[in-house]
Amino acid sequence: MIISKFLFSALTVFGVLSGINAQDTDAPSTGSEVQSHLEAAPPPLDLTSALWIWTGEGPNIPGMRAFRKHLPKGKSKAVCVTFAISCDDAYTVWVNGKYIGNNTWKAGSPSGASWHILDEYSVSLSHTDNVIAVNATNVVSVDGVILTGVVTYEDGSQTAFTTDASWLTAGSATPPKGFQEIGFDDSKWTPAAVIGGIGTAPWAPLSIAPFTGKACGVPDTDHHYPGPGPVLICPVLPPLARRCKEPILGYTHPD
């Protein structure tokens, strides 16, 4: 009996995470039910189809560049987005106008920031339309940003997405004020230029940093970041530090 109850509970969790109704009824899961199950384990992220993108203006041009992605919609309301991101050399990322996190290029490091390790975030969603915005900065040498993510909907279904030509960019222009907000007019922005997949030179194979936050634990409301700013230059910290040690909304960069 105890084993049966355990198996039933396990199958129920699996059913919610995979969009399958474990109780074989037509009743959809509620957003709160989906989020409660996701808290135990965020959805797995797939790097195999992720692409490095940039503005298409040419390589090795320093400066900040703005990117936006309208998240895919499902048959029901989106309740959570989990994603992993990296940039050569540095990024700041927002979801629906809310500052979520950043990494920093380290002055004096031969490879700049640790672009080969993606930072993972998980954000609960409260809007019908949802946007991820990235301020990507190239300091020296080659430039690129890469992201892979999963949107979870109220009915338990999920849609994967990655950086690709569906992302929009402001090109060589300085990131405009308010570009991270949902309602920002990006109708004149152009599609991002695809550089290549995860094996594209000079980028080595990638990995995703261990997730230390709470799945869907960061709401997309309040605490708006003031906007694009200067890149924080951090010293190289021996022996293993790859970021400024800065806790960000439940996520702490690993040492």
Secondary structure, 3 states (H helix, E strand, C coil): CHHHHHHHHHHHHHHHHCCCCCCCCCCCCCHHHHHHHHCCCCCCCCCCCCCEEECCCCCCCCEEEEEEEECCCCCCCEEEEEEEEEEECEEEEEECCEEEEECCCECCCCCCCCCCEEEEEEEECCCCCCEEEEEEEECCCCCEEEEEEEEEECCCCEEEEECCCCCEECCCCCCCCCCCCCCCCCCCCEECEEEECCCCCCCCCCEECCCCCCCCCEECCCCECCCCCCCCCECCCCCCCCCCCCCECCECCCC
